[in-house]
Amino acid sequence: MKNTPNPAQINSCHCGQLHRGDRRWFLRSLLSQIAISFPLLLTAQPAKAGTHKAKALVLSCIDFRFLESEFSFLSLQHLDHQYDWMALAGASLALTGFPHTAEADAFWDQLDLSRQLHQIEKVIILDHQDCGAYASKIDPDLSQDPVREQQVHADYLNRAYWQIQKRHPELAVELYFVNLNAEVQSILPI
């Protein structure tokens, strides 16, 4: 017959030290965690999304090649970390429902939230050269003709401009086209 230890013996300590599994060890470790956490809890503040104001909602394409130049451009516009960011394939093209109507719906939902939560005053749309979304929707060789490519983007940026103005005339809308060499050109609405 095996000698089965008494549960009271397992947790007992004959040497006056605390060991894992001992109730006193557990309580002391729990109390020390509370003592560390309590001051942090006192200084933590609840989120106040409605009190944070952003200057703009920025819509860009998902293409990673342009992120650095777009962030730099936004910084030069004095928008450092004061904008809501949204990326959809094709940027302005997404407002037409490309590749699915869900993209346009997502944009309008995010625009409404950005207005409600952060009181934005403008929308900035950044299209770019050599866009795969435009190539798949419009023409696979679109980027081979830079003049035509920029004109096609300007047409879709203008469509986006008027859609936003129709729904939210109180918002300013800025349109831009980013070249592969990181130049950002303003596109004036027509």
C-alpha positions as CSV (number, residue, x, y, z in Angstrom):
1,M,0.0,0.0,0.0
2,K,1.3,3.4,-1.0
3,N,1.8,6.2,1.5
4,T,-0.5,9.0,0.3
5,P,0.5,12.3,1.8
6,N,-2.1,14.3,3.7
7,P,-3.0,17.5,1.8
8,A,-2.3,19.6,4.9
9,Q,1.3,18.2,4.9
10,I,1.8,19.2,1.2
11,N,1.3,22.9,1.9
12,S,2.9,22.9,5.3
13,C,6.2,24.4,5.8
14,H,8.4,23.4,8.7
15,C,11.1,25.9,8.2
16,G,9.1,29.1,8.4
17,Q,9.5,30.0,4.7
18,L,6.7,30.3,2.2
19,H,6.6,28.0,-0.8
20,R,4.5,28.0,-3.9
21,G,1.3,26.2,-3.2
22,D,1.1,27.6,0.3
23,R,-1.9,29.8,0.9
24,R,0.1,32.4,2.7
25,W,2.5,32.6,-0.3
26,F,-0.5,33.0,-2.7
27,L,-2.0,35.8,-0.6
28,R,1.3,37.6,-0.2
29,S,2.0,37.5,-3.9
30,L,-1.6,38.6,-4.7
31,L,-1.3,41.5,-2.2
32,S,2.0,42.6,-3.7
33,Q,0.5,42.7,-7.2
34,I,-2.4,44.8,-5.9
35,A,0.0,47.1,-4.2
36,I,1.9,47.6,-7.5
37,S,-1.3,48.0,-9.6
38,F,-3.3,50.2,-7.3
39,P,-1.4,53.4,-8.0
40,L,-1.6,52.8,-11.7
41,L,-5.4,52.4,-11.4
42,L,-5.7,55.7,-9.6
43,T,-3.9,57.6,-12.5
44,A,-5.7,55.7,-15.3
45,Q,-8.3,57.8,-17.1
46,P,-11.2,56.5,-19.1
47,A,-11.0,57.0,-22.9
48,K,-12.6,60.3,-24.0
49,A,-12.8,59.8,-27.7
50,G,-15.1,62.8,-28.1
51,T,-12.6,65.2,-26.7
52,H,-9.8,64.4,-29.2
53,K,-10.0,66.6,-32.2
54,A,-8.4,65.7,-35.5
55,K,-7.8,68.1,-38.4
56,A,-8.7,65.7,-41.2
57,L,-9.6,62.2,-42.4
58,V,-6.9,61.0,-44.8
59,L,-7.8,58.4,-47.4
60,S,-4.9,56.8,-49.1
61,C,-4.3,53.6,-51.2
62,I,-3.0,50.5,-49.4
63,D,0.3,50.6,-51.4
64,F,3.1,50.5,-48.9
65,R,5.6,52.1,-51.4
66,F,4.0,55.6,-50.8
67,L,3.5,55.6,-47.0
68,E,6.7,57.4,-46.2
69,S,6.2,60.1,-48.7
70,E,2.6,60.5,-47.7
71,F,3.5,60.8,-44.0
72,S,6.2,63.3,-44.8
73,F,3.8,65.4,-47.0
74,L,1.2,65.4,-44.2
75,S,3.8,66.5,-41.8
76,L,4.7,69.4,-44.1
77,Q,1.0,70.3,-44.1
78,H,1.2,70.7,-40.3
79,L,-0.9,67.7,-39.6
80,D,1.5,65.6,-37.5
81,H,-0.5,63.0,-35.8
82,Q,-3.6,65.0,-36.0
83,Y,-5.6,63.1,-38.6
84,D,-7.5,59.9,-38.8
85,W,-6.0,57.5,-41.4
86,M,-7.9,55.2,-43.7
87,A,-6.4,53.0,-46.5
88,L,-8.4,51.4,-49.3
89,A,-7.1,50.0,-52.6
90,G,-7.2,52.7,-55.2
91,A,-8.1,55.5,-52.7
92,S,-10.5,57.6,-54.7
93,L,-11.4,54.6,-56.9
94,A,-12.8,52.8,-53.7
95,L,-15.5,55.4,-53.5
96,T,-17.0,54.1,-56.7
97,G,-17.3,50.7,-55.1
98,F,-14.1,49.1,-56.3
99,P,-13.5,46.2,-55.9
100,H,-16.8,45.8,-54.0
101,T,-19.5,48.2,-52.7
102,A,-18.2,47.4,-49.2
103,E,-15.2,49.6,-49.7
104,A,-17.4,52.7,-50.4
105,D,-19.6,51.8,-47.5
106,A,-16.6,51.5,-45.2
107,F,-15.4,54.9,-46.3
108,W,-18.7,56.6,-45.6
109,D,-19.0,54.8,-42.2
110,Q,-15.4,55.9,-41.2
111,L,-16.0,59.4,-42.4
112,D,-19.2,59.7,-40.3
113,L,-17.3,58.3,-37.3
114,S,-14.4,60.6,-37.8
115,R,-16.8,63.6,-37.9
116,Q,-18.6,62.4,-34.8
117,L,-15.7,61.4,-32.7
118,H,-12.9,63.8,-33.8
119,Q,-14.8,66.7,-35.3
120,I,-12.7,66.7,-38.5
121,E,-13.0,69.7,-40.8
122,K,-11.6,68.2,-44.0
123,V,-10.9,65.1,-46.0
124,I,-7.6,64.5,-47.8
125,I,-7.5,61.9,-50.6
126,L,-4.1,60.7,-51.8
127,D,-4.0,58.8,-55.1
128,H,-0.7,57.6,-56.5
129,Q,1.2,56.7,-59.7
130,D,1.5,53.1,-60.8
131,C,-1.6,52.0,-58.8
132,G,-2.5,48.3,-59.1
133,A,-6.1,48.9,-58.4
134,Y,-6.4,51.4,-61.2
135,A,-4.5,49.0,-63.5
136,S,-6.9,46.2,-62.7
137,K,-10.1,48.4,-63.1
138,I,-9.2,50.8,-65.9
139,D,-6.2,49.6,-68.0
140,P,-3.3,47.3,-67.1
141,D,-1.0,49.6,-69.1
142,L,-2.3,52.8,-67.6
143,S,1.1,53.6,-65.9
144,Q,2.8,53.5,-69.3
145,D,1.2,56.9,-70.2
146,P,1.9,59.3,-67.3
147,V,-0.3,62.1,-68.7
148,R,-3.3,59.8,-69.3
149,E,-2.7,58.1,-65.9
150,Q,-2.8,61.4,-64.0
151,Q,-5.9,62.5,-65.9
152,V,-7.7,59.3,-65.0
153,H,-6.8,59.8,-61.4
154,A,-7.9,63.4,-61.5
155,D,-11.3,62.3,-62.9
156,Y,-11.8,59.8,-60.1
157,L,-10.5,62.2,-57.5
158,N,-13.1,64.8,-58.8
159,R,-15.9,62.2,-58.5
160,A,-14.9,61.6,-54.9
161,Y,-14.8,65.3,-54.3
162,W,-18.3,65.9,-55.5
163,Q,-19.7,62.8,-53.6
164,I,-18.2,64.1,-50.4
165,Q,-19.4,67.6,-51.0
166,K,-22.9,66.3,-51.7
167,R,-23.1,64.5,-48.4
168,H,-21.0,66.8,-46.3
169,P,-20.8,70.3,-47.8
170,E,-19.4,71.6,-44.5
171,L,-16.2,69.6,-45.1
172,A,-13.2,70.9,-47.1
173,V,-11.8,68.3,-49.5
174,E,-8.2,68.2,-50.7
175,L,-7.1,66.0,-53.6
176,Y,-3.6,64.9,-54.3
177,F,-1.6,62.7,-56.7
178,V,1.7,61.2,-55.5
179,N,4.4,60.4,-58.0
180,L,6.9,57.5,-57.7
181,N,9.6,60.1,-57.0
182,A,7.6,61.2,-53.9
183,E,6.3,64.5,-55.5
184,V,2.8,65.3,-54.3
185,Q,0.7,67.3,-56.7
186,S,-2.5,69.1,-55.8
187,I,-5.5,68.2,-58.0
188,L,-8.0,71.0,-58.2
189,P,-11.6,70.0,-58.3
190,I,-13.5,70.8,-61.5
